[in-house]
Amino acid sequence: MPIEILMPALSPTMEEGTLAKWLVSEGDSVSSGDILCEIETDKATMEFEAVDEGTVGKILIGDGSEGVKVNTPIAVLLEEGEEASDIDSASAPDAKDSAKEDAPDQDAAPEKGYGRGESDANDTGTSAPAAPKGSDGKRLFVTPLARRIAADKGVDLTELSGSGPHGRIIKADVEAASAGSAKAKPAESTETASAPATTAAPAAGPSADAVMKIYEGRAFEEISLNGMRKTIAARLTEAKQSIPHFYLRRDIELDALLKFRGELNKQLEARDVKLSVNDFIIKACALALQTVSDANAVWAGDRILKLKPSDVAVAVAIEGGLFTPVLKDAEMKSLSTLSAEMKDLATRARDRKLAPHEYQGGSFAISNLGMFGIDNFDAVINPPHGAILAVGAGVKKPVVGKDGELAVATVMSVTLSVDHRVIDGALGAQLLSAIKDNLENPMMMLA
């Protein structure tokens, strides 16, 4: 049975994308791992790989098609022995219309690797056993991965009912059978649970027509929202409406850190390493999340997930939006390693070359506008994070010393935005205090 290749969800926030360019043509043979096409998401341009082997029977969505909904059929793959005439006309919608229609029923379980298909992290590339036949002599439609798993685990495919499209047996059906549950009922596709949530920006304020009427007769330029700006609008609107933010503020004296940084950079010149204040802030936050481990947590709908590593996200401004690449296991890394990794992530973020796993996850984020001369501000939490630190500029200010004497110090104002569902006031205060202690005593971060 021909396999529909569906528009994949390449990130949790992706609802639609642009099919930028096909790298195969109708009639081409493809194998698992071959690049089929390039897809532009709200965040980046990514390559889409084949998982099943076969022949490209029909391309349904052409190059440059915009607004293609996730799970919309974009092509049809023919397996061995199948011909183009086997393609159901219902599976070949007009390409122009496909880009505009709603995605298929979210309860439908698509094929492996296509749209929300099966993940094959352990696939060794071994060819799948031949497609089996049922008791009636008819061919059973089974994905190659499902056939391999069935052969490895001794599962009788003729006893299974497929939960994939048109009754196709997929990985989830075989795994359920090996656990002794498949004969009772077909396995519920694991892909359904991972369907991307709808993140269309909710209506806020007057309509576009109403606003444009107000400015009739005034010169203006209308700017359409691209995918990234739509996603930012939707997620931040959701964040401000659904997350009970509260804010904690502290002033941090930076003179000891600036002196220590200068000394380190002199010693690191031979290695062509130059540490920034932001590198120290990342390290300080990562260590603070270990010290106040209950604050190293995220909101998961009906529960809290308490993370063990300190995965710290850092906001990076790019043209038309922003990324928050994540520095994983930041508490374990040296300042020079964090510096090099942050520079690499920031560069690739600006080129929109980050993979989804590089900007997803983390429990905590940093937004630094100090380099733009901003003294202080309140940042919006990026769900599901439990908190975000807004960092202002370090400026010279008069301070009163421990002995009551008046002095001048470089002071940086920071604001911790906290999700009250995850972190209570006292716990948030402990976290911010730990960050302050680390930054005002920078040598302790190397101990």
Helices and strands as residue ranges (DSSP letters): E 3-6, E 16-22, E 29-30, E 35-40, E 45-49, E 54-59, E 65-69, E 73-78, G 84-86, G 89-91, H 95-98, H 144-153, G 157-159, G 165-167, H 171-178, H 190-193, H 208-214, H 227-242, E 245-253, H 255-268, G 269-271, H 277-291, G 293-295, E 297-299, E 304-306, E 312-314, E 316-318, E 321-323, E 326-327, G 330-332, H 335-350, H 356-359, E 364-368, G 370-372, E 387-400, E 406-419, H 425-440, G 442-446
